């Protein structure tokens, strides 16, 4: 089985497992990481369905005066748009909530990037939803990259990876932050 087939099979399994054991949780604990204490610009996303909730994280970052950038799909790429926390500045596109506004051209000041994942392995590699948007974005983005997952979604088993997969610096659950050795 090739890597693409392995990843597809794992995505199907991880989605099923997440659906079966999903319970709402807050992930605001991630903000206790020292990287957030100095952060002035953070990328996040609007979680949907049974994804780990980013709602409280996003609202807390905005209340701290942090510039919050959210992704918007543009072809095969992600554009980053500043969001002020107002739901009126979001629109639904293909079951995703995306920010309305002008794309931000300069991303050099991004301090932290919150990344969605279905599973993260012991080396910091993730399996995402399979669109490749974050695979294309992560290498271009500065800052500390942390994935958020539920307990049990950080695995000691190595996940299949391709040459374009980018290692995260850390993974966070509602009550744990795991840093990966460099």
C-alpha positions in Angstrom: 0.0 0.0 0.0 1.4 3.4 -1.0 1.6 6.4 1.4 -1.5 8.1 0.0 -3.5 4.9 0.5 -2.2 4.5 4.0 -3.0 8.0 4.9 -6.6 7.7 3.4 -7.2 4.5 5.4 -5.9 6.2 8.6 -8.0 9.3 8.0 -11.1 7.1 7.7 -10.2 5.3 10.9 -9.3 8.4 12.8 -12.5 10.2 11.8 -14.6 7.2 12.9 -12.8 7.0 16.2 -13.2 10.7 16.8 -16.9 10.5 16.1 -17.3 7.5 18.4 -15.6 9.1 21.4 -16.2 12.8 20.8 -17.0 14.9 23.9 -17.0 18.7 23.9 -13.9 20.1 25.6 -12.1 23.4 26.0 -8.6 23.8 24.6 -7.9 27.1 26.2 -5.1 25.4 28.2 -2.9 25.7 25.1 -2.6 29.5 25.9 -0.6 28.6 29.0 2.4 27.7 26.7 5.1 30.4 27.0 5.0 31.0 23.2 1.6 32.5 23.6 2.6 34.9 26.4 4.8 36.9 23.9 2.7 36.3 20.8 1.3 39.4 19.0 0.1 37.6 15.9 -1.4 34.1 15.8 -3.0 32.0 13.1 -5.9 29.8 14.1 -9.1 28.5 12.4 -12.8 28.1 13.1 -13.4 24.5 14.2 -16.4 22.7 12.8 -18.2 19.5 13.8 -16.2 17.3 16.1 -12.9 19.1 15.6 -11.2 20.3 18.8 -12.9 23.6 19.6 -11.0 26.8 18.7 -13.9 29.1 19.8 -12.6 29.8 23.3 -8.9 30.0 22.2 -9.8 32.5 19.4 -11.9 34.7 21.7 -9.3 34.8 24.4 -6.5 35.7 22.0 -8.7 38.6 20.6 -9.4 39.8 24.2 -5.7 39.9 24.9 -5.2 42.2 21.9 -3.5 39.6 19.8 -3.9 39.9 16.0 -5.8 36.7 15.0 -5.5 35.5 11.4 -7.9 32.9 10.0 -7.6 30.9 6.8 -9.7 31.2 3.7 -9.4 28.7 0.9 -8.3 30.2 -2.4 -7.9 27.5 -5.0 -5.3 25.1 -3.6 -3.9 27.7 -1.2 -4.8 29.3 2.1 -5.2 33.0 2.4 -4.9 34.6 5.9 -7.4 37.3 6.9 -7.5 39.2 10.2 -10.6 38.5 12.3 -12.0 40.6 15.1 -14.2 37.9 16.7 -17.5 39.1 15.1 -19.4 36.2 13.6 -20.8 38.6 11.0 -17.3 38.7 9.5 -17.5 35.0 8.7 -19.2 33.2 5.8 -19.9 29.6 5.3 -18.1 28.0 2.4 -18.3 24.2 1.9 -19.2 23.6 5.5 -16.3 25.8 6.7 -16.6 29.2 8.3 -14.1 31.6 6.6 -13.2 35.2 7.3 -14.5 38.0 5.1 -12.0 40.7 4.4 -8.7 41.5 2.7 -6.0 38.9 2.5 -3.0 39.8 4.6 0.1 39.8 2.4 2.9 40.0 5.0 2.9 37.0 7.4 6.5 37.5 8.7 5.2 38.6 12.1 3.2 35.3 12.8 4.4 34.1 16.2 2.3 31.0 16.6 0.3 28.8 14.2 -2.5 26.7 15.6 -2.9 23.7 13.2 -5.8 21.3 12.9 -5.0 17.5 12.9 -6.7 14.2 13.2 -3.7 12.5 14.8 -0.1 13.5 15.6 2.8 11.0 16.0 5.7 11.0 18.5 7.9 12.9 16.0 5.4 15.7 15.5 4.0 14.7 12.1 0.3 15.0 11.6 -2.5 13.5 9.5 -4.9 16.2 8.5 -8.2 16.1 6.6 -6.5 15.4 3.3 -6.8 18.6 1.3 -3.2 19.4 1.5 -3.8 23.1 2.4 -1.7 23.0 5.6 0.9 20.9 3.9 1.4 23.7 1.4 1.2 26.4 4.0 3.3 25.2 6.9 6.7 25.4 5.2 6.1 29.1 4.3 4.9 30.2 7.8 7.1 31.4 10.6 6.4 30.9 14.2 5.8 28.0 16.7 3.5 25.4 15.1 1.2 23.5 17.4 -1.5 21.0 16.5 -4.6 20.5 18.7 -6.1 17.1 19.1 -8.2 15.2 21.7 -6.6 12.9 24.3 -5.6 9.6 22.6 -4.9 11.3 19.3 -1.2 11.7 20.0 0.3 8.3 19.1 3.6 6.6 19.7 3.3 4.9 16.3 4.9 6.7 13.4 2.4 7.9 10.9 3.1 7.5 7.1 4.7 10.7 5.7 5.6 12.2 2.4 8.6 14.5 1.7 6.3 17.6 1.9 5.0 16.8 5.4 6.2 19.3 8.0 6.9 18.5 11.6 5.0 20.4 14.3 6.9 21.8 17.3 4.2 20.6 19.7 0.7 19.0 20.1 -1.9 20.1 22.6 -4.9 18.4 24.2 -7.4 20.1 26.6 -4.9 19.5 29.5 -1.5 18.6 28.0 1.1 20.2 25.8 3.7 17.8 24.3 6.8 19.3 22.7 8.7 17.3 20.1 12.5 17.0 20.2 14.2 18.8 17.4 
